[in-house]
Amino acid sequence: MAKPIIEAQDLTKIYKMGNQEVRALNGVSFDILENEYIAIMGPSGSGKSTMMNLVGCLDTPTSGEYILNNQDVSKLDDAELAEVRNREIGFVFQTFNLLPRRDCMSNVELPLIYAGIKTDERHNRSKKTLERVGLGDRIDHKPNELSGGQRQRVAIARALVNNPSILLADEPTGNLDSTTGDEIMMLFEELYRAGNTILLVTHEDDIAEHARRIIRLRDGEIESDVDVDEPVLENKEIQITT
């Protein structure tokens, strides 16, 4: 049986704005198992960005418990959170967040530098990960020499290179046209089938439909948490171009 990677119990996050308090999350509880593919959905102000920040160890809850791979990260300080992030979480953002003056290899190996990995191993792992996402022939290209879809695949390679426990993608197709977005979602499908755990934050139903479980938030609470049927992919012949 798959083990829980994440165990969240009664997570609450309150932001103070002057004399007012904004309750962004209100006692949210959920588990995420190894090799799940989950979409988090909700309207603006529902709490999905706050949940992403807590799951990604970018912030800590006001109250509640968050266990990540058997470690309670609820009360860690900023330095400890940064260490956990680099070890456990691979981030993919809508805006790619690549260093414009660095080539693909240098962008992908950044998490390995923070982890203290030696140069030869960094290069080897970065090259293999770029090959895995279909960019083996673009290693020395800079972001401005790549298409939007290729830049997102560099970002995915960077997220994967440290073999994280969970891949956290925030609106990963938001800056892409629909065809390129389909290619990226097919890549996520391949990563899921290879055993990766994926948490996808999106407001688009057609993107969420790629997941196997959908958590919907409203007003800081979980409105629904349902398993969904496996998407039909056989008829979608999408060639990931390089």
VMD Tcl script that draws the C-alpha trace (Angstrom):
set ca {
  {0.00 0.00 0.00}
  {1.25 3.49 -0.87}
  {2.54 5.49 2.05}
  {1.50 9.07 2.86}
  {4.06 11.62 1.74}
  {1.99 14.44 3.21}
  {-0.28 14.38 6.26}
  {-2.03 17.69 6.94}
  {-4.32 18.07 9.95}
  {-6.46 21.13 10.73}
  {-4.23 23.57 8.82}
  {-5.20 27.17 9.44}
  {-3.50 30.25 8.01}
  {-4.44 33.74 9.21}
  {-2.98 36.89 7.70}
  {-3.11 40.16 9.61}
  {-4.00 43.23 7.53}
  {-3.99 46.24 9.81}
  {-6.56 45.61 12.50}
  {-8.24 42.87 10.48}
  {-7.52 39.17 10.23}
  {-7.97 37.26 6.98}
  {-8.49 33.52 7.42}
  {-7.03 32.14 4.19}
  {-7.27 28.50 5.31}
  {-9.72 27.31 7.93}
  {-8.92 23.90 9.42}
  {-8.00 21.99 6.26}
  {-7.08 18.28 6.55}
  {-5.87 15.92 3.80}
  {-3.29 13.23 3.02}
  {-1.27 12.81 -0.16}
  {0.02 9.33 -0.96}
  {3.11 8.33 -2.87}
  {2.53 8.42 -6.66}
  {-0.75 10.35 -6.52}
  {-1.65 12.89 -9.20}
  {-3.77 15.60 -7.59}
  {-5.23 18.87 -8.85}
  {-6.11 21.66 -6.42}
  {-8.85 23.93 -7.72}
  {-10.88 26.87 -6.48}
  {-11.92 30.41 -7.37}
  {-9.80 33.44 -6.54}
  {-9.60 33.81 -2.77}
  {-10.44 30.17 -2.12}
  {-7.12 29.44 -0.41}
  {-5.42 27.35 -3.09}
  {-2.34 29.62 -3.29}
  {-2.04 29.54 0.49}
  {-2.32 25.76 0.47}
  {0.39 25.58 -2.20}
  {2.67 27.78 -0.08}
  {2.19 25.53 2.95}
  {2.59 22.26 1.01}
  {5.68 23.67 -0.72}
  {7.24 24.78 2.59}
  {7.22 28.40 1.44}
  {5.26 29.30 4.57}
  {4.15 27.75 7.86}
  {0.57 27.43 9.16}
  {-0.82 29.61 11.92}
  {-2.05 26.40 13.54}
  {-2.38 22.75 12.66}
  {0.09 20.02 11.78}
  {1.91 19.37 8.52}
  {3.95 16.18 8.27}
  {6.13 15.80 5.15}
  {7.84 12.42 4.83}
  {7.51 11.78 8.57}
  {8.95 15.19 9.47}
  {6.82 17.83 11.19}
  {7.57 20.97 9.17}
  {4.80 23.05 10.74}
  {7.11 24.95 13.07}
  {10.42 25.10 11.23}
  {12.26 28.39 10.82}
  {13.07 29.88 7.40}
  {16.49 28.24 7.07}
  {15.09 24.82 7.97}
  {12.20 25.28 5.54}
  {14.64 26.16 2.74}
  {16.56 22.94 3.36}
  {13.37 20.86 3.29}
  {12.17 22.61 0.11}
  {15.37 21.86 -1.76}
  {15.34 18.22 -0.67}
  {11.64 17.34 -0.89}
  {9.84 19.70 -3.32}
  {10.27 20.29 -7.04}
  {8.58 23.52 -8.17}
  {7.20 24.30 -11.62}
  {5.82 27.83 -12.07}
  {3.66 29.48 -14.71}
  {6.41 32.01 -15.50}
  {9.21 29.38 -15.71}
  {11.52 31.39 -13.38}
  {14.67 30.59 -15.34}
  {17.90 32.57 -15.11}
  {18.06 34.36 -18.49}
  {21.87 34.52 -18.76}
  {22.42 30.86 -17.89}
  {22.10 27.93 -20.28}
  {19.78 24.99 -19.72}
  {22.42 22.93 -17.93}
  {23.19 25.74 -15.48}
  {19.50 26.38 -14.78}
  {18.76 22.72 -14.13}
  {21.71 22.13 -11.82}
  {20.86 25.01 -9.43}
  {19.13 22.76 -6.83}
  {22.16 20.46 -6.90}
  {24.48 23.39 -6.16}
  {22.36 24.26 -3.12}
  {22.50 20.60 -2.09}
  {26.31 20.60 -2.23}
  {26.61 18.08 -5.07}
  {30.03 17.99 -6.74}
  {30.49 19.40 -10.25}
  {30.84 16.18 -12.25}
  {27.78 14.59 -10.65}
  {25.79 17.83 -11.11}
  {26.56 17.89 -14.83}
  {25.77 14.21 -15.25}
  {22.43 14.38 -13.42}
  {21.40 17.61 -15.16}
  {22.21 16.19 -18.60}
  {20.22 13.00 -17.94}
  {17.24 14.97 -16.62}
  {17.21 17.28 -19.65}
  {17.30 14.20 -21.88}
  {14.38 12.80 -19.90}
  {12.21 15.81 -20.79}
  {13.25 15.77 -24.46}
  {15.88 18.51 -24.39}
  {19.11 16.54 -24.71}
  {20.10 18.64 -27.73}
  {19.39 21.99 -26.05}
  {21.77 21.73 -23.08}
  {23.84 24.79 -24.00}
  {20.91 26.97 -25.12}
  {19.77 29.96 -23.07}
  {16.08 30.60 -22.28}
  {15.70 33.28 -24.99}
  {16.79 30.69 -27.56}
  {13.95 28.34 -26.61}
  {10.19 28.23 -27.23}
  {7.77 28.63 -24.32}
  {7.18 24.90 -24.16}
  {10.91 24.18 -24.14}
  {11.46 26.71 -21.35}
  {8.76 25.01 -19.29}
  {10.44 21.66 -19.87}
  {13.72 23.14 -18.59}
  {11.81 24.25 -15.50}
  {10.38 20.73 -15.12}
  {13.87 19.24 -15.45}
  {15.11 21.61 -12.74}
  {12.23 20.50 -10.52}
  {13.06 16.82 -11.10}
  {16.85 16.86 -10.85}
  {16.96 16.44 -7.06}
  {14.55 13.46 -7.16}
  {12.02 15.29 -4.95}
  {9.25 13.58 -3.02}
  {6.62 15.72 -4.72}
  {6.40 17.78 -7.91}
  {4.40 20.96 -7.25}
  {3.16 22.70 -10.40}
  {1.42 26.09 -10.18}
  {-0.60 26.84 -13.35}
  {2.13 25.19 -15.46}
  {0.39 25.84 -18.81}
  {-0.80 29.37 -18.03}
  {1.72 31.05 -20.37}
  {1.46 28.50 -23.17}
  {-0.81 28.09 -26.18}
  {-3.23 25.16 -26.08}
  {-1.15 22.80 -28.23}
  {2.02 23.40 -26.24}
  {0.01 23.14 -23.04}
  {-1.20 19.71 -24.15}
  {2.41 18.66 -24.72}
  {3.37 19.73 -21.21}
  {0.40 17.88 -19.70}
  {1.42 14.75 -21.61}
  {4.89 15.11 -20.08}
  {3.33 15.31 -16.60}
  {1.37 12.16 -17.44}
  {4.60 10.38 -18.36}
  {6.22 11.53 -15.10}
  {3.23 10.32 -13.10}
  {3.30 6.92 -14.79}
  {7.03 6.72 -14.03}
  {6.21 6.98 -10.32}
  {6.36 10.70 -9.52}
  {3.91 12.31 -7.10}
  {2.35 15.40 -8.69}
  {0.33 18.21 -7.12}
  {-1.13 20.55 -9.73}
  {-2.64 23.94 -8.81}
  {-4.97 25.22 -11.53}
  {-8.22 27.06 -12.17}
  {-8.77 25.35 -15.54}
  {-11.08 22.32 -15.65}
  {-9.44 20.82 -18.73}
  {-6.04 20.89 -17.02}
  {-7.40 19.44 -13.77}
  {-8.96 16.57 -15.74}
  {-5.48 15.15 -16.29}
  {-5.20 14.40 -12.55}
  {-6.56 11.31 -10.77}
  {-7.90 13.23 -7.78}
  {-9.33 16.75 -7.53}
  {-9.46 18.80 -4.33}
  {-11.73 21.85 -4.60}
  {-11.39 24.73 -2.15}
  {-13.87 27.45 -1.32}
  {-13.57 30.14 1.36}
  {-10.53 28.47 2.89}
  {-12.14 25.04 3.29}
  {-12.20 21.83 1.28}
  {-15.48 21.80 -0.63}
  {-14.86 18.41 -2.24}
  {-12.10 15.81 -2.54}
  {-12.84 13.16 -5.16}
  {-11.05 10.53 -7.19}
  {-11.63 10.80 -10.93}
  {-11.42 8.38 -13.82}
  {-8.18 7.98 -15.67}
  {-8.15 10.35 -18.67}
  {-8.44 8.84 -22.13}
  {-5.10 9.49 -23.82}
  {-4.83 6.81 -26.49}
  {-6.23 9.01 -29.23}
  {-4.04 11.98 -28.43}
  {-0.93 11.60 -30.53}
  {1.18 14.52 -29.32}
  {4.80 14.68 -30.41}
  {6.94 16.57 -27.93}
  {9.13 18.57 -30.26}
  {12.72 19.50 -29.63}
}
mol new
graphics top color blue
foreach p $ca { graphics top sphere $p radius 0.5 }
foreach p [lrange $ca 0 end-1] q [lrange $ca 1 end] { graphics top cylinder $p $q radius 0.2 }
display resetview
